Amino acid sequence: MDLGNERIPAVGGDRKMAVPDPIGRDYLLLALRLGELLPGLVEAYFGPGGW
């Protein structure tokens, strides 16, 4: 499985980033959801805007 060629828009600019693998995506979404419950957990996020 080669995900390195697929690119998606990043938040806050014109840059594109590689699509994360499914496990990385789930881990990232978990951290972002925890950040909603625990203020200060996530200081910044630079990734796909739809998450």
Phi and psi in degrees as a GROMACS rama.xvg file:
@    title "Ramachandran Plot"
@    xaxis  label "Phi"
@    yaxis  label "Psi"
@TYPE xy
-113.346  103.323  ASP-2
-97.8433  -1.69464  LEU-3
-65.1866  -22.8254  GLY-4
-88.0227  -23.0314  ASN-5
-80.3792  129.236  GLU-6
-124.407  144.263  ARG-7
-129.081  156.431  ILE-8
-66.4985  141.065  PRO-9
-92.68  161.033  ALA-10
-71.973  139.382  VAL-11
77.7603  25.1572  GLY-12
176.619  -167.898  GLY-13
-98.5153  4.25746  ASP-14
-77.9057  155.299  ARG-15
-114.884  148.656  LYS-16
-129.077  158.158  MET-17
-69.49  146.262  ALA-18
-72.4326  126.733  VAL-19
-70.5814  156.056  PRO-20
-69.1957  164.614  ASP-21
-58.3163  -38.9085  PRO-22
-69.1336  -43.3245  ILE-23
-61.91  -39.5517  GLY-24
-62.7908  -46.3792  ARG-25
-63.2711  -39.6241  ASP-26
-64.4425  -43.2871  TYR-27
-63.2391  -45.4029  LEU-28
-63.0809  -37.5772  LEU-29
-60.953  -46.7058  LEU-30
-62.0604  -41.8715  ALA-31
-65.9086  -37.9874  LEU-32
-69.1323  -39.3505  ARG-33
-63.4146  -35.5355  LEU-34
-62.5845  -27.251  GLY-35
-71.2055  -29.7416  GLU-36
-91.0605  -28.7807  LEU-37
-119.19  92.8682  LEU-38
-54.9989  137.451  PRO-39
92.3562  -11.16  GLY-40
-65.946  -44.0642  LEU-41
-108.993  111.615  VAL-42
-82.5489  -35.2692  GLU-43
-154.239  152.723  ALA-44
-139.28  124.72  TYR-45
-124.643  93.0442  PHE-46
-164.174  -161.827  GLY-47
-57.9254  134.522  PRO-48
-70.5437  -23.4588  GLY-49
-77.1933  -2.13174  GLY-50
